[in-house]
Amino acid sequence: MDKTFEAEQRHLDEVYATILALRDELAEELDEHQAEMAQDLRDMSDELRPDVAGIEADEAMETLAAIETLNSVIDAYNQRRDFAMERMQRVLALLRQPYFAMVRLQMRPGRPARDVYIGAVGLTDKNRNPIVVDWRSPVAETYYKQENGPTSFSVDGRTRNVTLELRRQFDIERNILRMYFDTTVAIQDSLLLGALKRHHSEKLQAITATIQREQNEVIRHDDVPALLVSGIAGSGKTSVLLQRIAYMFYQERERLRPEQVTLFTPNAVFEHYIDSVLPSLGETNPRVFTWRTFMENEGLGGRDTGAQTDPEALRTLEQGVPSLSLDLQDLQDIRLDGETLLRASQIQSALNKFSQFDLGPRRITLTRDELHDRLERRFSTLARREDLQERMLTMDVDEQTQVFGETVSPESEREVIACTREYVVHLFGAAHDLIDDCGWLRIDRVGQRMLGRSINACEWLWLRMLLCGQGAKDTRYVYVDEVQDYTVSQLMLLSRYFSRAHFLLLGDAHQAIREGTASWDQIRDVFCAAKDTVDECSLLTSYRSSPEITDLFSSLLSEQERGTLSSVRRAGIMPTIRAFNDTDSYLEALRNTVATARDQDEGLTAVIVLDSRRVSWLSKQLKDQVTVIRRSDHLPANGVVLLDLALAKGLEFDHVIVADAQEEVYPNTPLACRRLYTAISRAMHKATVFSQGPLTPLLNSYLTTREDLA
């Protein structure tokens, strides 16, 4: 019997028992907390009178104060419960897999080496001694560097030099040790190779245990204003992005909140695919947008999103704003609930008060301050109106409590005016938000005057920022996946909208499947202009696709680019490539391939075609043999799905059938080449390429090489 295996199993048993005890302790704490809260709420509720309408004012105030106290107690209990539940979630994650690795480190010469066990989350004993260290902790970096012998890690900016004597990986499920491996370099990473054998799951899985050296360099890269990451298909870009988010949450755990982080994804299907990764690491998902939902969030969903905006239009607006004069037609009244609170002419006079400044955020800010003052004066005027005073005086107790927080009985004219003013603020106070949001500016009209045409959502938001300086000032980090699918204008807008944020931009120039998107040089230029400097990293190893599939999609690249790519998977199945002269034989072969995949293959098979029109046609031919994936759908764990290339972006499948690889769809053009590269590279284990008519010439080089090898 392997004595090391026995020793590691004993250690696992001890750690697991500790985790179980902590789980039981937390469960008991939650139960006691629940019972204590329930009893306190019963005791306090018994003392309350639920109906304050028919009681004296003093008694009503006492009751309202008691309700407020009760709400405070509930909030305190909820905070305690949330904290305990968060700890419980971490403990439950450790119960699934207490740890996945161990490093033996000699911290100081002449001192005994220390074993450090690494897991998805950290765990300490009652004396706060580490039992399992979080994979994001500084000392865990020695595991991901994969260098035996002298190495180092950084703590609070200081470098600790240590000696890595042993790097051990574990295959653990709950309290069962299946296997352990002692490894030093990525190509012999047994956990990685084991993970790569697995089939597709309906959700992206965290790669915490199998992060490779080049991936680790991105995840733990210094916090810089802009980091641009180029990665080949299957290099784990999205996984690296999510691990980076988790890493930054850990590094900034006392200061960074999920709402200060924004992630841009290509589509809703992809969003569903990744939404469990961060929770599995004990973190909360950040705000997630597609370009469309981002525009909808800005109130611009009902118009052209401006994805294809010419950057020259944005530059024209930027150059023209400082010398622009706003006339009365560029402004609109501030109205609320049918009441005109400030007229456009009043707004124009406020703007003219600061005419010594060019038009832009500074002048608009001064104007807003002036409008706030004028609105407050308007509230004072409205407080003297008899109809509003009468409405205030005839409010019932509930209405008074809602407006004033208490019941009121004004006796003098002065008190009536004061109470009416408070009532007016209650009715129209939201007008201050309209002032702050520049709701008094007719941005569409201003943009039309400047460009000589109607403006789209991208131009509208850009112009509002130029005029008012608005944006997401509180956002600290923005992550953009599939950055090659954004246009120059979109990236210019994001860099300005999130002007104070640090950006991580990930993509693959070879997967730019739309016309008019930004080149890699243009992406770099946009963020150099916005952030002064851009750091860059590359991911050149494919972990998704077998060597045979990697050879197929990399044949679409230049010879120089092909030489830099590699796959770490073991040999698999050669791709199937067939062209059919007639529709009947094509459909027969496709149906047979789909039926075999559905009935015999493990995992998920995807039939990928270029666009939704082809999806519609093929869905009628294949009928119930496939599940059609539309926008916002969730991926199943197995079976056969049919979807267009845009929805397949960023996803992976056990078997990919490219069902429209004919020359008509994929001619010999750079755009078609990128599209075919993207479609084929979704495949993990098996690739089938069919054409209905002459095969795309883009595969000629691959087929020639294959014949030569044969």
N, C-alpha and C positions, 0 to 999 in steps of 0.2 A: 504493500500500500504506500502511496505517495505521502510522505510525512509532511511535506509542505501543504498538500491539499488538506490533510487532516487538521493542521494548525490553522489554516485559513478558514476552514469550516467551523472550527471552535470559536474563532474570533467573530465570524459572522453570527453565530448563535448568540454570543454575548451582546453584540450590538443590536441584534434583532429583539432580544429580550428587553433591552433598555428602551427601544423604540415602542414596543408594546406597552411597557409600563407607563411611558409618557403619554401614549394614546389614551390609556385607561384613566390616567390622572386628569387629562384634559377633558375627557368625556364626563367624569364625575364633577369637575369644575363647572362645565356647561350645564349639567343637570341642576346642580346646586344654585347656580346663577339664575336659571330659569325659574326654579321654585321660589327663590328669594324675591325676584322681580315680580312674579305673579302675586305673592303675598303682599308686598308693598303696594302694588297697584290696587289690590282689593281694599286694603286698609284706607288708602287715600281716596279711592273712588266712593267709598261709603260716606265720606264726609262732604261730598260735593252735591250740589243741587243742579241737576242737568238742565233745568229750564230757568233762565234768569229774566224772562219777559215780564213775569207778574210780581216781582219782588222789589223792595226798596233799593234805591241807588247804592247805599252803603253796603247792603248785603250782596248786591250784584257785583260790586267791586271786589269784595272779599272772595266771592266765588270765582271770579275771573283770575284773581291772583293765585288761588289754589290750583286752578287749571294750568296756569303758567308753570307753577311749581311742579305739577305732575308731569308736564311735558319735559321739563328739565331733567327730572328723574328718569324718564323713559330714554331720553337722549344719552344720559350717562350709562345706563344699562346697555344700550345698544352699542356704544363705543367699546365697552368691556367685552361684550359678546363678539363683536367684529374682530377684535384683537385675538381672542381665544380661537375663533374660527379660522383666522389666518394661520395661526400656529398649528391648528389641527390639520389644515390642508397640507402644510409642509410635512407633518408627521406621516400622513397617509401616503404622500409621494414617496417618502423613505421606506414605507412598508412594502411598496411595490418593488423597489430596488434600493437597498440601503446605501450602496456605493457601487462604483464601477471600476475603480482603479486605486492603486497604492504606489507611492514613491517612497523609497528609503533614502533619506537625506542625512548626510553628515553636516551638521550646521556649523561646527567649529572643529578645527584640527585637534586630534587627540581625544575628542569626545565621542561617546557611542552614537551610532546612527539612529535616527528616529523614523518610524514608519508613519506616514501621513496618508489616511484614507480619504478619497475624493468622491463626492456624490453630487447629485443635481441640486441639493440644498444642504446647508450646514446644520450640524447638531452638536450641542455641548452638553456636558453633564451638569449636575447641580452646582459644582464649583466653577462652572464656565470653562472647563477644559474641553478642547475640541475632541469629539468622537469621530465625526465626519466633517471635513471642511468643504465649503461650497466651491464648485468648480471655478467660480469667478474670483476666488481669493488669490492674493499675490503668490502664495506658496504653490498653488495648483499650476501656475504657469510652468513650473519645472516639468510637469507631466506632458504638457502640450509642446514644449520645445523639443522633446524626443532626443535628448542628447545625454547619454551617460557620461559620467566623469564630471569635471568642473563645469558648473553652470551658475546661473544667478536668477534672482527675481527682485522686483522693486517694491518697496513698502514706503508710502508717503514720500516718494521722490528719492529715497535712499536705496542704493543697490546692496543686496545681500548676496555674497558669494558663498556657494555651498557646493557639495559634491553629491551628485546623483549616483548612488550605488546600485539601485535597482528600480526598474519601471515595470510594474505588474498590472495587467488588465484582468478583469473578472467578468465572467458570464454568470450573472446572478438573477434569480427570480425569487422574490420574497426572501425566505431564509434558506434557500437551496443554492449551493454553489455548484454550478454545472461544470465549470472549467476555469482555469486561469492560464494566462500567457505572460511570459516575460519577453518584452519587445523593446527595440531601440529605434527603428526607423519606420517610416510610414508604409513603405511597400510591403513590409512584413506585419503590418498591423492586423492581428488576427480578429479583433473585434470588428474592425472596418470590413474586412473581407467577409466575415459572417453576416454582417448587416446588409451587405450588398447582394447577398443571395436571396434576401427576402423579397416578397412580392409587394406590389402597390397596396397602400392602405388609403381609405377614403379621406384621411387627414394627414397632412405633413407631420412627420415625427421630428422631435428634437434630435440633434446630432451630438449632444453634449459629450457622450462617451467616445465618439469617433472623430472629433475635430482634428484635422490634419494641420501640419505645420504652416502651410501657406494660408489656410483658413484662419488659423489662430492669429496670424499677423494682422489680418483685417479686424477680427473680433476685438483684439486687445490693442489696436492702434491708438496712438495718442489722440486725445480729444482735440481735433483741429477744426477750423471753420468749414472746410469742405474736403471730403474724401471721395475720390472717384475710383470705383472698382470695376475693372474689366474682367469678365469671366466667361470661359467657353460654356457651351451647353452642357448641363449636368455637373458643373463644378461646385454646386451647392451654394449659389449666390443667395438665394432666398433664405436658406437655412442659416447662412452666415449672418445675413442681415438681422434675423430674429435673435440669434445668439448675441449679436452686438447690442441690440436693444436691451436684452436681459443683463448683459455685462454693464451697460451704462446705468441701468436702474440700480445695480449693486454698488457701483462706484459712487453714485450720487444718492444713495438710499435715504439720506437725511434731508435732501433738498429737492429731489426730482419727483414730480407727480405725473401719473399717466396722462393727464390732460395737457401736459406741457410737451408731449411727444406726438408727432403726426406721422403716419405711414401712408404712402400712396401706393396702391396696388393696381394692376391692369384691368381687373374686372371683378364682379361680385362672386363668380364661381371660384376664382382664385382666393378671394377674401375668406370664403367659407373653408377652403382647403387648408389655410394656415392658422385659423382662429384658435386652435387648441394648443399651439406650441408654447406660447408664453405662459398661459395658465399651468401647463405641465411643469414649468420651471419655477412656479410659485410667484409669477408676476402677472399684473393686470394688463390686458391689451390696451394699447394706446388708441388715440383717435385714428380711424381708418377711413380713407377716402379713395375713390377713383376720381379722375378728372371731372366726370359728370356730377358726381355727388358733391364734390367740392364746390362747383358752381351752384348747384342747388342749395347748398348750405349758405351761400351768399345771396340767396333770393333771386338767382339768375337762371333757374332751371327751365323757364318757359321760353328761352331764346336759344339761338345758335351759340354753342359753347365757345366758339372761336378757336377750335383745335388747330385750324389751318391759317391762323392770322399771320399776315406778313409782318415780320419784325420791323420793317421800315415804317409801318403805320404806328407802331408804338414809339418809335424814335421821333416821328413827326409830332405826335402828341407831346412828348417830353420836351422837345425843342420849342413848341409853340405856347405852352402853358405860361411861362414867366411873363410874356408880353401880352397875354390875353386880357381883354376887357369883358366883363360880364355885364350884359344889359338886362333890362327888366324881364324879358322873355326867358332868360336863362334861370330865373328864380321862380319859386312857387310859394304860395301861402303855407304857413304852418297851421294845419287844421286838425282838430281832434273831436270826434263825436259830433260833427256838424258845427262846431264852434271855431270861427277864425280867431286864432290867438295872436299871430303876427302876420301882417300883410307883406307881400313881395316887395312893395315899395319901402317898407321899414327895414327889410333885410338888405335892400340895396343901399340904403343910407348907412347901415352898419358897416357894410363892405367899404363904402367910400370913405368912411372915417379913418381907414388904415390904408389909403391909396398910396402912401409913400413907400409901401412895400410891394414887391412883385407878387403876382398871384401865385399861390402855393401854400403848403402846410402852415407856414408861419402866419401869413395873413388870414387864412381860414381859421386858425386857432384863436387869434385875436377877435375875429368876427364872432366866433362861437361864444366866447366869453361875454361879448357885448350883447348877443342875443339872449343868453341866459339871464343877464341883468334886466333886459327889456321884458322878458317873459315874466320874471318875478314882479315887475311893476304892473304888468297886465293882470296878474293874479290879484294884486291889491285893488285894481280898478273893478275887476269882476266881483270882488267881495262886497262891493257896495250896491250891486244890482238886486233889486227887490225880489225878482223871481228866484234867484239863487238863495237869497236869504230865506225866502218862504220854504223852499225845498229843504233847507238845512233844519229849519225849526220844526218841520213836520216829520222828521225821521223817527222811526220807532227805536226801541232800545237796542235791538240787534244791529241795526244800521249804524247807530251812534257808536256802538262798541267796535264795529268794523272800521269806522273812519277815525275815531278819536282814541280808541282803546279804553274808553270809559263812557259813562252817560254824562251829558252836559245839559245845563239849564241856564243859558245866558240871560242876564237880567238887564244890562244896560246896552245902549246902542254900540258902544265900543266893544263889548263882549260879543255881541251879535256879529259885528264885522270881523272880529278875530276868528270866531268859530267858522264863519262863512268862508273866510280865506283858507282855513285849513281844509274845509270841504272842497273848495275849488282846486287846491293842490291835489287832493285825492282824485278828483275827476280828471284833471288835465296835466298832472305831473309828468305823465309819459311824454309830453311834448319836449321835455329836456332831452330825452333819448333821441327824438327826431332831430334836435339841434346837433347833438353829438355825432349822429350818423349822417349828417349833411343831407337830411331828407328834404331840405329846402332848395337844394341844387338840382336843376334839371340836367343831369349829366348826359342823357341821351341827346338833348338839343345842343349842348356844348360840343359834344363829340361830332355831331353831324355838321355843325358849323366849321369845325376844324378840319375834318376829313372830306367834307362834301358828300357824305353818304351816311346811311344808318350804321351804327356801330354794333358789334357783336359783344358777347358776354366778356370775353377776354379783354377787349379794348375798353369796355365800360369799367371793369374793375381796375385796370391799369390807370385810366383817367381819374377815377375816384382817388386812387393812391397819390397820383401827382398833385391833385388839388388839395386833398384833405390829409394826406399822410397816414391813412388808416391801414391796418394790417394786423397780423397776429403777433403783437409785441411780446406776449407772455410765452410763446412757443420757444422752447430751447433746442429741440432736435427735430429735424425733418429727415425722413428716410424715403427715398424714391426707388422703387423696384422697377425693372424693365425701363430704365431711363432712356434707352435708345428709341423708345416709341413716343417720346415727347418732342414737340417742335421747339425751335429757338424761342418763339414768343411765349410758349407755355413755361419754359424754364426761366425766362426773364421775369415773368410775372411771379412765379413761385419764389424766386430769389429776393424780389422786392417785398412781396406780401409777408414772407417770413424773414424779415431783414435781420433780426437779432438771433436767428437760429443757426446751429451748426448742421450741415448737410452731409448725409451719406448717400451717394448715388451709385447704384449698381446696375450693370447691364452687359449686353453683348452686342457690339456693332453689327455682327453677322445675323442678328435676329430682329433687325429693324424691318418690320413687315409692311409698313405703310409708306406711301409717298410723302416726301416733304418733311420728314423728321430730321432732327438735329444729328449731324455727324459727330464723331467723338471729339474732333478738334473744336467744333462749335460748342459742345457741352462744356468743355474745358474753358473756352474763352468766356462764356457767360458767367461762370462762377469765379474765374479769375477777376473779372470786372467787378463782381459783387462782393467777393471775399478777399481779394488781393492775391491769394495763393490757393493752390489746389494740390493736395497730396494724392498720389496714385498708387494702386496696388493691382496685381494681376492674379487670376486663378486659372491655371493652365492644365489642370488635371480633371478628367471626367470620372465622376464616381457613379453616375447614373447608368450610362450605357456600356454594354459589352464592347470589347475591342473591335468586334466585327461591325457593330452599329456605328461606333466611333469612326472607324475607317470610312464607312459609307458617307456620313454627313461631313466629315473633314475633307473628303474628296472634292467638296464644293468650295473649299478655300484655296488660297494660293499655295504653291509648293513651300514657300518660306514659312507660312503660318502653320501648315500641316506639321512641319518639323518640330514645332514648339509644344504640340499637344500630346497628351497621353491618356490612357485609361488604365485604372488599377484593377479592373475586374478580370476574372479568369475567362478563358476562351469560352465562347458560347455558340450560338447558332448563326450560320450565314444568312444574311437577308435574302428574301425572295423578291425578285424583280421580274414582272411579266407585262407584256403588251398584248392587247387583244384588238383584232381587226374589226369585230362587229359587236354590237351592244349585247346580243344574247349570250355569247360566250363570256363576255366580260361580267355580266350580271350573274351567270351561273358560277363562275369561279369566285366572285365576291361573296355570293350567298354561301357557298360551300366553306370558304375560309372563315366567314363569320360564324357559321354553325359549329365548325370545329372549335373555334375559340370559345364559344359560349358553352359547349358541352364538355370539352376536354381540357382546355387551358386553365391554369390557376391564375388568380388575380384579375386585373381589369384590362380589357382590350378597348382601344379607341380607334374608331374609323374617323380620320381627319380629312376634311376637304376644305377648299380655299375659302368659301363664303357661304352665307345663309341660303342663297339660291340653290346651291348644290346640295346643301343639307336637306332642303325641302324635297328635291327630286329623289335623292337616295332614300329618304325616309319612306317614301311611297313604294320604292322597289323592295326595300328590306323589311318593311312593316314591323311586326312585333319581334323581329330578330334583334333589334337594337333599341336602346333607350336614347331618345334625342335630348341633348343637354342644351337648355336655353339660358339666357342671362338670368342670374340669381339662383339657378338650380344648384343642388348639392351633388357631388360625385358619389356613386355607389362604391362599395368595396370590391365588387367583382361583376362579371357579366361583360356586355359589349355596349359601348356608348357611341353615339354619332354626334360630332360637333364641328364647328368651323374653326379655322386656324386661330382667329383672334381670341376665342375662348380657351383654346388649348395652351395659350401662352403661359409659361411658367409651370405647367403641370407635367406629370410624368405618368407613364402607363407601362404595364408589363409587356404589352404587345401593341404596336401601332400599325395600322393599315392606312397607308396614304393611297386613297382611292381615286385620285384624279391627277396622276402624274404624267398626263399627256402634254405634248408640246404646246397645245393650245392654251393650257392653264399655266404651265411653267416654261415659257420661252427662254431663250438664251439671253437673259437680261440680268443685271445685278439685283434688281428687286425680286425677281422670280427666284433667283439663286438663294437669296436670304430667306425667302418664304419656304422653299423646299428644305433648306438646312434646319429651319425651326420645326417644321413638321416631323421630319425624320428623327430629330434629336430628342423628341418626347419619349422615345422608346427605351426601355430598360433592357429587356431580354430578347425581344423578337421584333423584327421589322419586315413588313410586307409592302411592296410598292406595285400598284396596278395602274395601267393606263388604258383608257378607252380610246384607242387610236395610237398613232405614233408616239413613242416614249419621248419624254423631254430630253433634249440634247445635253442638258446639264449633267446627266449621269454617264455620258459617253466615256469620260476619262476613267471613272470607277470601273465600268464594265470592261474596258480595254485592259486595265491592270489585272482584273480578276481573271480574264482569259489568259493573260500572260502567266499568272501564277498557276493556273490549272495546267 
